[in-house]
Every structure is written in C-alpha cells, then in structure tokens.
C-alpha cells in the first residue's frame, strides 16, 4: 500500500467566501463549480488513499453480481470507476467537472478500461432503474442545501434497480459536534507544504475548510469549500422518504463498527 496519508478531516467546501473572511461578489460561482480544476490533484491527491484497496473494501461490503451496473456519483478522475471497470463491472462515472472527466478519460484510454463518462449535475442525473449500485465516495454528498441534497438522494433511489444498493462514504458528524473536526495543521507533501484548516458550524452542521499549498518554488495555490454533514438519524429519514432503507452503518470502508469516534460514517442503503 505504501505510506498511509496523513489523518485529516474530510474534504468539505465553501459556498462563497474562503475562511480568510474576504468579501466575495454575490455573482461568484459556487465552490463545486470551480474547485475541481487543475489545482485539485496537488491540493487533494496527497491525501487520497489507495483506490485499488478501497475498491476491494467496497466490493466486500456490497454483494454485487458479476457484471453489475455501477454509477460512481462524483467520480472525479475515475480513481474508483476505472478499477471497478477492470474487474468486469459496467461502470458509469458522473461528474460536473469537465477537467476531472478529461483526466479520467485519458487514464481509462491508457489503461484500456471501458467506462461511460457523463458530465452532469448530480441534482439532475436521472436514469430510472439503470443501476445495481451507486457509490458516493470521499464525502461527495452534502454539497448543496438540505432540499437539494434530498433531491440527490431521491434521484439515486430512482436510478437504482429494486434491491439496488447505495454506499455513502461520509464524515462522522458526531466528531464535529464534539469539536474534534476543528483544526489547523500542516502536512508535508511531495510538491511542498499543505496547510489544512477546518471549522465545523454546529448550527448549520456544515464543515468549512480551506487547503493552501505552498509549492517548493514559492507559488501558493488554495481552495475552499463547505459540506453539510448529516447524522445517522437524518440520513435514515432522508433515505426512508426516498423509498430506501439503511442496511448497515460502518465506521470505515473496512467495515469497522460505527462509533462516536469513528473517522468515517459509511452508510449502505437498499432500494425497496
């Protein structure tokens, strides 16, 4: 596996202003339309885990038939979609960022992987009954307001076959409520020094974060973002309203028990 990445709070976004407090024009585009660009691999890549190992763990949690249809919602550079395709699954990768999809297509072509890449907003992506499973990894759920986030869950339910599974890989809100998510730390990465700041707003239950990389040549790049972090109870209600039921909740992709101190909350839900 190589070196484990530094333990840091998940990637959570900022709609509007970075944490510096600078004013931003009300016409500024939302963070999720701008953050996934050429900066992303440098700002987030060093903190990502081995996708091959993660795919093996995901498949261990889901009972999928050979050749099952899978949609990776918020697929990014195809880190999980491509390994899944190589294992014989029929994979669709959905992302809003053309930049990320371009990187995914190029890698898939190099590796001879067959993946359908779709540029679409997850609030609008609908293919009724098309998939055996939907994956939402690396805190790719919670970008929007509550109404829009619930719409995403409704779309997922609609897109799954009867008995199909959703796997949500999220931050653990209990750590945020306990103050354990608030932090500022610096991580040494191959390209320089990566400063990470995270604050959890207990009223809105949104985690707000900023990543700033100082490259070895002195150039600085940064990104800021915020994500709504849901509790197990909130997600259970949201999934139930969408015609799904929670089948299991784990504390990691390893299948560890979910506890108040768990690093992650991995929810597996089934469409009824």
Backbone as numpy.savetxt, mean C-alpha at the origin, in Angstrom:
# Nx Ny Nz CAx CAy CAz Cx Cy Cz
17.84 -13.47 2.00 17.02 -12.26 2.00 17.88 -11.01 2.00
19.11 -11.12 2.57 19.93 -9.91 2.64 19.58 -9.11 3.86
20.02 -7.87 3.90 19.81 -7.01 5.04 18.35 -6.64 5.20
17.85 -6.72 6.42 16.47 -6.28 6.65 16.43 -4.77 6.64
15.35 -4.19 6.11 15.24 -2.75 6.09 15.04 -2.20 7.48
15.34 -0.92 7.66 15.14 -0.30 8.97 13.67 -0.34 9.33
13.35 -0.47 10.63 11.97 -0.45 11.07 11.50 0.99 11.13
10.53 1.29 10.32 10.00 2.65 10.30 8.50 2.57 10.13
7.78 3.61 10.55 6.35 3.62 10.32 6.03 3.63 8.85
4.84 3.14 8.52 4.46 2.96 7.13 4.38 4.24 6.37
4.15 4.09 5.09 4.17 5.22 4.22 2.79 5.81 4.16
2.67 7.00 4.62 1.40 7.64 4.77 1.51 9.04 4.20
0.58 9.62 3.60 0.66 10.74 2.70 0.17 12.12 3.16
0.39 13.21 2.37 -0.10 14.53 2.79 -0.95 15.17 1.71
-2.17 15.42 2.00 -3.04 16.05 1.03 -2.89 17.55 1.22
-2.08 18.19 0.40 -1.89 19.63 0.56 -0.49 19.96 0.97
-0.29 20.30 2.26 0.99 20.84 2.68 1.90 19.81 3.30
3.23 19.95 3.11 4.18 19.13 3.83 4.21 19.52 5.29
4.92 18.74 6.10 4.90 18.98 7.53 5.63 20.25 7.93
6.30 20.88 6.99 7.03 22.10 7.30 6.10 23.24 7.64
4.81 23.12 7.31 3.86 24.17 7.62 3.74 25.23 6.56
4.45 25.05 5.43 4.36 26.03 4.36 2.97 26.02 3.74
2.50 27.19 3.33 1.20 27.27 2.67 1.29 26.70 1.26
0.22 26.02 0.87 0.15 25.45 -0.47 -1.10 25.97 -1.15
-1.00 26.27 -2.40 -2.14 26.78 -3.14 -3.29 25.79 -3.08
-4.53 26.29 -2.93 -5.67 25.38 -2.91 -5.83 24.60 -4.21
-5.13 25.04 -5.27 -5.19 24.35 -6.53 -4.15 23.23 -6.63
-3.33 23.07 -5.55 -2.30 22.03 -5.57 -2.94 20.66 -5.74
-2.30 19.81 -6.55 -2.82 18.46 -6.78 -2.65 17.63 -5.52
-3.55 16.68 -5.29 -3.41 15.82 -4.11 -2.13 15.00 -4.18
-1.59 14.65 -3.03 -0.28 14.01 -2.95 -0.19 12.75 -3.80
-1.27 11.97 -3.85 -1.21 10.68 -4.55 -1.15 10.83 -6.07
-1.30 12.05 -6.57 -1.13 12.30 -8.00 0.29 12.74 -8.34
1.07 13.07 -7.33 2.41 13.62 -7.60 3.55 12.81 -6.97
3.29 12.06 -5.91 4.38 11.42 -5.17 5.01 10.25 -5.90
4.23 9.58 -6.74 4.72 8.37 -7.39 5.39 8.71 -8.72
6.54 9.40 -8.61 7.27 9.84 -9.79 8.70 9.32 -9.70
9.62 9.99 -10.40 11.00 9.50 -10.42 11.67 9.55 -9.05
11.10 10.30 -8.09 11.68 10.34 -6.74 11.41 9.08 -5.95
10.32 8.41 -6.28 9.80 7.34 -5.43 10.81 6.22 -5.15
11.49 5.67 -6.18 12.42 4.58 -5.88 13.51 4.97 -4.88
13.99 6.20 -4.94 15.02 6.64 -4.00 14.48 6.86 -2.61
13.26 7.42 -2.52 12.68 7.76 -1.22 12.08 6.57 -0.50
11.62 5.58 -1.23 10.93 4.46 -0.62 11.59 3.11 -0.87
12.30 2.99 -1.98 12.94 1.73 -2.32 13.79 1.13 -1.21
14.64 1.94 -0.54 15.50 1.37 0.50 14.74 0.77 1.68
13.46 1.12 1.82 12.68 0.66 2.96 11.78 -0.52 2.61
11.78 -0.92 1.35 10.92 -2.01 0.91 11.55 -3.36 1.25
10.71 -4.34 1.50 11.18 -5.68 1.81 11.27 -6.53 0.53
11.80 -7.71 0.66 11.99 -8.61 -0.48 10.63 -9.03 -1.02
10.28 -8.64 -2.25 8.95 -8.96 -2.77 8.73 -10.45 -3.01
9.79 -11.18 -3.35 9.64 -12.62 -3.56 9.21 -13.30 -2.26
9.83 -12.91 -1.16 9.45 -13.48 0.13 8.05 -13.04 0.53
7.71 -11.79 0.24 6.37 -11.31 0.58 5.31 -12.05 -0.22
5.57 -12.30 -1.50 4.62 -13.03 -2.33 4.41 -14.44 -1.78
5.49 -15.10 -1.37 5.37 -16.44 -0.79 4.49 -16.40 0.46
4.66 -15.38 1.28 3.85 -15.26 2.50 2.39 -14.98 2.17
2.16 -14.12 1.19 0.79 -13.79 0.77 0.07 -15.05 0.30
0.74 -15.83 -0.53 0.13 -17.06 -1.04 -0.10 -18.07 0.08
0.73 -17.99 1.12 0.52 -18.86 2.27 -0.72 -18.49 3.06
-1.14 -17.22 2.98 -2.33 -16.77 3.70 -3.61 -16.96 2.90
-3.47 -17.01 1.57 -4.65 -17.13 0.70 -4.67 -18.51 0.03
-5.82 -19.10 0.00 -5.96 -20.40 -0.69 -6.45 -20.13 -2.11
-5.50 -19.99 -3.03 -5.84 -19.65 -4.40 -5.62 -20.84 -5.32
-6.56 -21.10 -6.21 -6.38 -22.20 -7.16 -5.30 -21.85 -8.19
-4.69 -22.84 -8.80 -3.71 -22.56 -9.86 -4.33 -21.71 -10.96
-3.58 -20.73 -11.43 -4.06 -19.87 -12.50 -5.13 -18.88 -12.07
-5.27 -18.66 -10.76 -6.28 -17.72 -10.26 -6.04 -16.32 -10.80
-7.13 -15.55 -10.89 -7.03 -14.16 -11.34 -6.84 -13.27 -10.12
-5.82 -12.41 -10.17 -5.47 -11.54 -9.04 -5.35 -10.12 -9.54
-5.90 -9.17 -8.79 -5.68 -7.76 -9.08 -4.85 -7.16 -7.95
-3.76 -6.52 -8.31 -2.89 -5.81 -7.36 -3.27 -4.34 -7.46
-4.00 -3.86 -6.45 -4.56 -2.52 -6.47 -3.55 -1.54 -5.87
-3.03 -0.64 -6.71 -1.93 0.21 -6.29 -0.63 -0.56 -6.46
-0.45 -1.11 -7.67 0.64 -2.05 -7.93 2.01 -1.40 -8.02
2.07 -0.07 -8.22 3.35 0.61 -8.31 4.23 0.05 -9.42
5.47 -0.28 -9.06 6.46 -0.76 -10.04 6.32 -2.25 -10.35
5.24 -2.87 -9.85 5.02 -4.29 -10.14 5.84 -5.22 -9.29
6.25 -4.77 -8.11 7.12 -5.58 -7.25 6.48 -6.91 -6.88
5.16 -6.94 -6.70 4.47 -8.18 -6.35 3.74 -8.78 -7.55
3.23 -7.93 -8.43 2.48 -8.43 -9.59 3.35 -9.31 -10.48
4.60 -8.91 -10.69 5.48 -9.67 -11.59 5.84 -11.04 -11.00
6.26 -11.14 -9.73 6.50 -12.47 -9.16 5.25 -13.36 -9.16
4.09 -12.77 -8.95 2.85 -13.56 -8.98 2.61 -14.11 -10.38
2.86 -13.29 -11.40 2.70 -13.74 -12.78 3.65 -14.89 -13.10
4.88 -14.78 -12.63 5.86 -15.84 -12.90 5.46 -17.17 -12.24
4.61 -17.08 -11.22 4.14 -18.29 -10.53 2.89 -18.87 -11.19
2.47 -18.28 -12.31 1.37 -18.84 -13.06 0.01 -18.22 -12.82
-0.04 -17.16 -12.03 -1.32 -16.50 -11.79 -1.59 -15.48 -12.89
-2.85 -15.22 -13.15 -3.25 -14.22 -14.14 -3.44 -12.91 -13.39
-2.53 -11.97 -13.61 -2.43 -10.79 -12.76 -2.77 -9.52 -13.53
-3.54 -8.67 -12.88 -3.80 -7.32 -13.37 -3.24 -6.34 -12.35
-2.39 -5.44 -12.80 -1.82 -4.41 -11.93 -2.48 -3.07 -12.22
-3.05 -2.46 -11.20 -3.77 -1.19 -11.36 -3.05 -0.10 -10.58
-2.77 1.01 -11.24 -2.13 2.14 -10.57 -2.50 3.42 -11.29
-2.48 4.53 -10.56 -2.79 5.83 -11.15 -1.57 6.47 -11.80
-0.37 6.04 -11.38 0.86 6.67 -11.85 1.38 6.04 -13.13
1.41 6.82 -14.19 1.98 6.33 -15.46 3.47 6.08 -15.31
4.14 6.87 -14.47 5.57 6.66 -14.23 5.82 5.30 -13.63
5.08 4.94 -12.58 5.25 3.63 -11.95 4.90 2.50 -12.92
3.83 2.68 -13.68 3.43 1.65 -14.63 4.48 1.48 -15.74
5.11 2.58 -16.13 6.18 2.49 -17.12 7.33 1.64 -16.62
7.71 1.83 -15.36 8.76 1.02 -14.76 8.34 -0.44 -14.68
7.06 -0.66 -14.34 6.54 -2.03 -14.23 6.56 -2.72 -15.59
6.09 -2.03 -16.62 6.07 -2.62 -17.96 7.48 -2.99 -18.42
8.42 -2.09 -18.18 9.80 -2.33 -18.61 10.38 -3.55 -17.91
10.14 -3.67 -16.62 10.67 -4.82 -15.88 9.99 -6.11 -16.34
8.65 -6.07 -16.52 7.94 -7.27 -16.96 8.46 -7.74 -18.32
8.74 -6.81 -19.20 9.27 -7.16 -20.53 10.65 -7.80 -20.40
11.49 -7.22 -19.54 12.83 -7.78 -19.35 12.76 -9.21 -18.82
11.81 -9.46 -17.92 11.74 -10.75 -17.24 10.77 -11.72 -17.90
10.14 -11.29 -18.99 9.22 -12.17 -19.69 7.96 -12.48 -18.93
7.52 -11.56 -18.05 6.31 -11.77 -17.26 5.11 -11.17 -17.99
3.99 -11.86 -17.92 2.77 -11.41 -18.57 1.80 -10.86 -17.53
1.69 -9.52 -17.49 0.80 -8.83 -16.55 0.00 -7.81 -17.33
-1.27 -7.70 -17.03 -2.08 -6.63 -17.61 -1.91 -5.39 -16.74
-1.40 -4.32 -17.32 -1.20 -3.08 -16.58 -2.30 -2.09 -16.93
-2.95 -1.55 -15.92 -4.09 -0.65 -16.12 -3.85 0.65 -15.37
-3.89 1.76 -16.09 -3.80 3.08 -15.42 -5.21 3.52 -15.07
-5.53 3.53 -13.77 -6.87 3.88 -13.32 -6.85 4.27 -11.86
-7.75 5.14 -11.49 -7.98 5.52 -10.10 -8.73 4.39 -9.42
-8.26 3.93 -8.26 -8.91 2.80 -7.59 -10.35 3.11 -7.18
-10.70 4.39 -7.12 -12.09 4.75 -6.83 -13.00 4.50 -8.02
-12.41 4.27 -9.19 -13.20 4.10 -10.41 -13.00 2.74 -11.08
-12.05 1.96 -10.61 -11.74 0.69 -11.27 -12.81 -0.35 -10.95
-13.58 -0.75 -11.94 -14.68 -1.71 -11.75 -14.65 -2.75 -12.86
-14.57 -4.02 -12.46 -14.70 -5.17 -13.37 -15.50 -6.24 -12.61
-16.79 -6.17 -12.66 -17.61 -7.05 -11.83 -17.27 -8.53 -11.97
-17.03 -9.17 -10.82 -16.81 -10.61 -10.76 -15.60 -11.11 -11.51
-14.59 -10.28 -11.68 -13.46 -10.66 -12.54 -12.32 -11.38 -11.81
-12.24 -11.25 -10.47 -11.02 -11.68 -9.78 -11.29 -12.66 -8.64
-10.34 -13.57 -8.49 -10.36 -14.49 -7.34 -9.80 -13.82 -6.09
-8.92 -12.84 -6.29 -8.30 -12.18 -5.15 -7.91 -10.75 -5.50
-7.93 -9.90 -4.49 -7.46 -8.51 -4.61 -6.42 -8.27 -3.53
-5.30 -7.69 -3.91 -4.24 -7.35 -2.96 -4.12 -5.85 -2.84
-4.04 -5.38 -1.61 -3.76 -3.96 -1.33 -2.62 -3.94 -0.32
-1.41 -3.73 -0.81 -0.20 -3.91 -0.01 0.48 -2.58 0.31
1.33 -2.63 1.36 2.20 -1.49 1.65 1.40 -0.22 1.94
0.30 -0.38 2.70 -0.58 0.73 3.08 -1.07 1.49 1.84
-1.57 0.74 0.87 -2.12 1.36 -0.34 -3.61 1.67 -0.21
-4.17 1.47 0.97 -5.57 1.80 1.22 -5.65 2.90 2.27
-6.58 3.85 2.08 -6.76 4.93 3.05 -6.30 6.27 2.52
-6.03 6.36 1.22 -5.53 7.61 0.64 -6.54 8.75 0.72
-7.83 8.42 0.69 -8.86 9.43 0.46 -9.65 9.72 1.74
-10.78 10.43 1.60 -11.64 10.62 2.77 -12.45 9.35 3.02
-13.18 9.31 4.13 -13.86 8.07 4.51 -14.85 7.60 3.46
-15.60 8.52 2.89 -16.59 8.15 1.88 -15.93 7.53 0.66
-14.83 8.12 0.22 -14.14 7.61 -0.97 -13.41 6.30 -0.66
-12.85 6.19 0.54 -12.21 4.92 0.92 -13.24 3.78 0.94
-14.44 4.09 1.43 -15.48 3.07 1.45 -15.91 2.71 0.02
-15.86 3.67 -0.87 -16.17 3.39 -2.28 -15.15 2.41 -2.86
-13.89 2.57 -2.48 -12.85 1.64 -2.94 -13.18 0.22 -2.49
-13.57 0.07 -1.22 -13.92 -1.26 -0.70 -15.13 -1.82 -1.45
-16.11 -0.95 -1.73 -17.28 -1.40 -2.49 -16.90 -1.88 -3.87
-15.98 -1.17 -4.53 -15.51 -1.59 -5.85 -14.81 -2.95 -5.78
-13.98 -3.12 -4.75 -13.27 -4.38 -4.58 -14.26 -5.53 -4.46
-15.27 -5.35 -3.61 -16.27 -6.39 -3.43 -16.97 -6.73 -4.74
-17.31 -5.68 -5.50 -17.96 -5.87 -6.79 -17.06 -6.63 -7.76
-15.75 -6.36 -7.69 -14.81 -6.96 -8.64 -14.45 -8.41 -8.32
-14.69 -8.82 -7.07 -14.35 -10.18 -6.67 -15.45 -11.17 -7.07
-15.02 -12.38 -7.39 -15.97 -13.46 -7.57 -16.56 -13.84 -6.21
-17.68 -14.53 -6.22 -18.25 -15.02 -4.96 -17.22 -15.92 -4.28
-16.95 -15.64 -3.01 -15.93 -16.39 -2.28 -14.53 -15.86 -2.49
-14.38 -14.82 -3.33 -13.07 -14.22 -3.57 -12.52 -13.54 -2.33
-11.20 -13.33 -2.30 -10.53 -12.83 -1.10 -9.88 -11.47 -1.34
-9.94 -10.64 -0.32 -9.22 -9.37 -0.27 -8.17 -9.46 0.82
-6.94 -9.07 0.51 -5.89 -8.96 1.52 -5.48 -7.50 1.62
-5.69 -6.93 2.81 -5.30 -5.55 3.11 -4.09 -5.58 4.03
-3.00 -4.95 3.62 -1.77 -4.86 4.43 -1.64 -3.41 4.89
-1.91 -3.18 6.19 -2.07 -1.81 6.70 -1.23 -1.57 7.95
-1.16 -0.30 8.33 -0.58 0.06 9.62 -1.54 -0.32 10.74
-1.01 -0.50 11.92 -1.80 -0.82 13.10 -2.20 0.47 13.81
-3.48 0.82 13.76 -3.94 2.09 14.33 -3.71 2.15 15.84
-3.68 1.00 16.50 -3.50 1.02 17.95 -2.16 1.60 18.35
-1.14 1.40 17.52 0.17 1.99 17.80 0.12 3.50 17.66
-0.66 3.98 16.68 -0.82 5.42 16.51 -1.54 6.05 17.69
-2.61 5.42 18.15 -3.37 5.95 19.27 -2.54 5.95 20.56
-1.58 5.03 20.64 -0.72 4.95 21.82 0.48 5.89 21.72
0.59 6.61 20.59 1.69 7.55 20.41 2.96 6.91 19.89
2.90 5.64 19.52 4.11 4.94 19.08 4.47 5.23 17.64
3.55 5.85 16.87 3.84 6.15 15.48 4.57 7.49 15.31
4.43 8.40 16.28 5.09 9.70 16.16 6.59 9.51 16.28
7.31 9.97 15.29 8.75 9.76 15.33 9.46 10.64 14.33
10.75 10.77 14.54 11.65 11.39 13.58 12.96 10.62 13.66
13.39 10.07 12.55 14.60 9.27 12.55 15.32 9.41 11.23
16.60 9.11 11.25 17.42 9.17 10.05 17.95 7.79 9.73
17.86 7.41 8.46 18.30 6.09 8.02 19.36 6.25 6.95
20.46 5.55 7.10 21.50 5.54 6.07 21.07 4.61 4.94
21.06 5.13 3.73 20.68 4.35 2.55 21.79 4.47 1.52
21.82 3.60 0.51 22.93 3.63 -0.46 23.16 4.98 -1.10
22.10 5.76 -1.32 22.28 7.04 -2.02 22.52 8.22 -1.09
22.50 7.99 0.25 22.74 9.10 1.17 22.06 8.91 2.51
21.42 9.99 3.00 20.74 9.96 4.31 19.26 10.24 4.11
18.42 9.36 4.67 16.98 9.49 4.52 16.37 9.86 5.87
15.79 11.07 5.93 15.14 11.55 7.15 13.65 11.25 7.07
13.11 10.62 8.12 11.70 10.22 8.15 11.01 10.90 9.33
9.92 11.57 9.05 9.11 12.19 10.10 7.68 11.69 9.97
7.09 11.27 11.08 5.71 10.78 11.06 4.97 11.34 12.26
3.74 11.79 12.02 2.86 12.25 13.10 1.50 11.63 12.90
0.91 11.13 13.98 -0.43 10.54 13.92 -1.42 11.50 14.56
-2.44 11.90 13.81 -3.49 12.80 14.31 -4.59 11.93 14.92
-4.74 12.00 16.22 -5.69 11.12 16.90 -7.14 11.50 16.63
-7.38 12.74 16.25 -8.75 13.17 15.95 -9.21 12.66 14.59
-8.38 12.88 13.58 -8.75 12.45 12.22 -8.35 11.01 11.94
-7.48 10.46 12.81 -6.93 9.12 12.63 -6.21 9.01 11.27
-5.51 10.07 10.95 -4.68 10.06 9.74 -3.22 10.18 10.16
-2.38 9.40 9.52 -0.94 9.48 9.74 -0.35 10.37 8.66
0.42 11.35 9.08 1.03 12.30 8.15 2.55 12.13 8.22
3.17 12.09 7.08 4.60 11.79 7.06 5.33 12.58 6.00
6.65 12.69 6.20 7.52 13.35 5.24 8.82 12.57 5.15
9.26 12.32 3.93 10.55 11.68 3.68 11.45 12.69 2.98
12.66 12.85 3.47 13.60 13.77 2.84 14.95 13.07 2.68
15.39 12.95 1.44 16.66 12.30 1.14 17.71 13.34 0.80
18.84 13.28 1.51 20.00 14.08 1.16 20.99 13.16 0.46
21.13 13.37 -0.84 22.02 12.51 -1.61 23.49 12.80 -1.27
24.34 11.90 -1.69 25.78 12.07 -1.44 26.33 13.30 -2.16
25.67 13.71 -3.27 26.12 14.90 -3.99 25.55 16.19 -3.41
24.80 16.07 -2.28 24.26 17.24 -1.60 22.86 17.63 -2.04
22.36 17.06 -3.11 21.02 17.38 -3.59 19.99 16.75 -2.66
18.93 17.53 -2.35 17.86 17.02 -1.48 16.58 16.83 -2.28
15.91 15.71 -2.04 14.58 15.48 -2.61 13.67 15.03 -1.47
12.39 15.32 -1.60 11.48 14.99 -0.50 10.08 14.71 -1.02
9.28 14.11 -0.17 7.86 13.89 -0.47 7.10 13.87 0.85
5.83 14.22 0.79 5.00 14.23 1.98 3.64 13.63 1.65
3.01 13.01 2.63 1.78 12.28 2.35 1.00 12.00 3.63
-0.31 11.69 3.50 -1.12 11.31 4.67 -2.13 10.25 4.31
-2.35 9.33 5.24 -3.25 8.20 5.01 -4.16 8.00 6.21
-5.40 7.68 5.95 -6.36 7.34 7.01 -6.04 5.94 7.52
-5.85 5.79 8.83 -5.53 4.50 9.42 -6.78 3.99 10.14
-7.30 2.85 9.70 -8.54 2.32 10.24 -8.28 1.25 11.31
-9.20 1.19 12.26 -9.15 0.14 13.27 -9.78 -1.14 12.71
-9.56 -2.24 13.40 -10.17 -3.51 13.00 -11.70 -3.38 12.98
-12.25 -2.69 13.99 -13.70 -2.53 14.08 -14.24 -1.71 12.92
-13.56 -0.62 12.58 -13.99 0.21 11.46 -13.97 -0.56 10.15
-12.90 -1.31 9.93 -12.78 -2.08 8.70 -13.82 -3.19 8.63
-14.08 -3.82 9.76 -15.08 -4.88 9.80 -16.44 -4.35 9.35
-16.81 -3.16 9.86 -18.08 -2.55 9.47 -18.11 -2.17 8.00
-17.02 -1.59 7.53 -16.93 -1.17 6.14 -17.03 -2.37 5.20
-16.35 -3.43 5.54 -16.37 -4.63 4.71 -17.75 -5.29 4.75
-18.37 -5.31 5.91 -19.70 -5.91 6.01 -20.70 -5.16 5.15
-20.61 -3.83 5.16 -21.53 -3.04 4.34 -21.33 -3.29 2.85
-20.13 -3.73 2.47 -19.82 -4.02 1.07 -20.12 -5.47 0.69
-20.69 -6.23 1.63 -21.01 -7.62 1.33 -19.85 -8.57 1.53
-18.93 -8.21 2.43 -17.78 -9.05 2.71 -17.71 -9.33 4.21
-16.97 -10.37 4.57 -16.78 -10.68 5.99 -15.29 -10.86 6.25
-14.86 -10.49 7.44 -13.46 -10.66 7.83 -13.23 -12.12 8.18
-12.29 -12.75 7.48 -11.97 -14.16 7.72 -10.81 -14.31 8.70
-9.89 -13.34 8.72 -8.74 -13.42 9.61 -8.08 -12.05 9.72
-7.42 -11.81 10.84 -6.62 -10.60 11.04 -5.28 -11.04 11.63
-4.20 -10.66 10.96 -2.86 -11.04 11.40 -2.04 -9.80 11.73
-0.93 -10.01 12.42 -0.05 -8.91 12.79 1.09 -8.69 11.80
1.14 -9.52 10.75 2.16 -9.39 9.71 1.81 -10.35 8.59
2.52 -10.22 7.47 2.32 -11.16 6.37 2.80 -12.56 6.73
3.58 -12.68 7.82 4.01 -14.00 8.29 2.86 -14.78 8.91
1.73 -14.09 9.16 0.61 -14.74 9.84 0.70 -14.67 11.35
1.57 -13.78 11.86 1.71 -13.62 13.30 0.40 -13.11 13.91
0.16 -13.39 15.20 -1.07 -12.92 15.84 -1.15 -11.39 15.81
-2.36 -10.87 15.69 -2.56 -9.42 15.73 -2.70 -8.99 17.17
-1.81 -8.12 17.60 -1.80 -7.62 18.98 -1.72 -6.10 18.95
-1.97 -5.42 20.09 -1.88 -3.95 20.10 -0.52 -3.43 19.65
0.54 -4.21 19.85 1.88 -3.77 19.46 2.35 -4.28 18.12
1.48 -4.96 17.38 1.88 -5.52 16.08 2.28 -4.41 15.13
3.29 -4.66 14.32 3.78 -3.65 13.37 2.74 -3.37 12.29
2.04 -4.42 11.85 1.08 -4.29 10.77 -0.29 -4.82 11.19
-1.29 -4.55 10.38 -2.59 -5.20 10.50 -2.93 -5.76 9.13
-2.89 -7.06 9.00 -3.15 -7.73 7.73 -4.55 -8.35 7.84
-5.47 -7.79 7.09 -6.87 -8.23 7.13 -7.18 -9.06 5.88
-7.75 -10.22 6.10 -8.21 -11.06 4.98 -9.73 -11.11 5.07
-10.38 -10.70 3.99 -11.85 -10.69 3.94 -12.31 -11.49 2.74
-13.49 -12.07 2.85 -14.07 -12.86 1.77 -15.38 -12.25 1.31
-15.59 -12.30 0.01 -16.87 -11.84 -0.51 -17.91 -12.94 -0.34
-19.05 -12.59 0.21 -20.10 -13.59 0.48 -21.02 -13.74 -0.72
